[in-house]
Amino acid sequence: MHISHKVVDGFGLVDSNGLVVLMGSEAYIVDTPWSTQDTETLLQWINTQGFTLKGMVSTHFREDRTAGIEYLNVKAIPTYASARTNKILQRQGRPLAENTLNTDKFSLVKAHIAAFYPGAGHAQDNVVVWLPEQKLLFGGCLIRANAATSLGNTSDAVLLSAWSAAVEPLQFRYADAKLVVPRPG
């Protein structure tokens, strides 16, 4: 797991997390850090560990998940986001992922890394990422830590009843999960 921080008006110092999934000598990032500089540092770390970054997927459009897309695009590292996410990024005039996930279920690496859209919650476009071999569910910002003292930035969230409706089926879909990685704080 990688963690980055940023001071956000109205929220103070906000942390965000993502994953680096290692498979042999290859690495895949789930959500970029808060900034281009942090993404560059993460890529340098991956390289110094002897891994080659083969791709990145964003779980939704906000900066704590997509800030490094442009940097990775320039480095010719494949970037992925849902059609919903790319549409929002385009509307905001921000860099788009080069590859669009056009279905609600997508395998970034067949049988190893899958993205699933359970419905709107924290954001209209939030997806979760499933690592079946590890039985690990990465919830992005859709799944909040028990210790969280707030729901975070809910300016794009759907009503809590709809958010719950998106989360509830995950309990059954990924019932064999050994680890669920929530959004910290």
Salt bridges, closest charged atoms under 4 A:
ASP15 OD1 - ARG183 NH1 3.70
ASP31 OD2 - ARG65 NH1 2.81
GLU63 OE2 - LYS6 NZ 2.77
ASP64 OD2 - ARG65 NE 3.62
ASP64 OD2 - ARG183 NH2 3.64
ASP104 OD1 - ARG84 NH1 3.10
GLU133 OE1 - HIS112 ND1 2.60
ASP156 OD2 - ARG62 NH2 3.03
ASP176 OD2 - LYS135 NZ 3.08
